[in-house]
């Protein structure tokens, strides 16, 4: 299944200028809850991915474009009898463009075999904010990820130079309980934002200062990329910790208040 989508800025409004899809993977027309910024929903009606499936998503944001991409629900990766499910997500942002990437969580069922590769290519002064949330097993059903294989890679490049490379590789699930693993938490989340500095870092730390420790959380600055990592047991609580940081940075970095996608409330 393939999806190619291109957006560009036309005056004060971002519009979709290219769309091609193969299979049940598509997007809705853009919504404009905050004026010219396009909110675009990625739709995968089957909702689940099985071994042997392949999803390819290619998104390009042109100069002066500002698009926010999200999904209506979690992506589920089911138990595999042998084949590996493969997901490739290529996000490209031209100089002067802004892309926000906020899909709902990936749920890896026990026994899933998944290879996921997310690459963000930024050019010039292009800006990016986004997250990736992973749930190993189904904690609501007390199902632990005791078997399976996950190789999830997340990379940010600027003008061909790698700025951030993250990798979640799980081939021996018992290691997830180690102190260098997930410490018995079934969920982990990564939030990133470009264009940040030490002031941004301290402001974000003030936002999460009220975290009681129920969810281990950390913030760091790598060059101009603010990186936030969270461990938890429920997606809603993890998002409740990350969304205020996004709202802060969107105002300070983009000079725009954050408009919550309405689909998150359905």
Secondary structure, 3 states (H helix, E strand, C coil): CEEEEEEEEECCEEEEEEEEEECCCEECCCECCCCCCEEEEEECCCCEECCCCEEEEEEEECCCCEEEEEECCCEEECCCCCCCEEEEEEEEECCCCEEEEECCCEEECCCCEEEEEEEEEECCCCEEEEEEEEEEEEHHHCEECCCCEEEEEEEEEECCEEEEEEEEEECCHHHHHCCCCCCCCCEEEEEEECCCCHHHHHHHHHHHHHCCCCCCEEEEEECCEEEEEEEECCHHHHHHHHHHHHHHHHHHHHCCCCCCCHHHHC
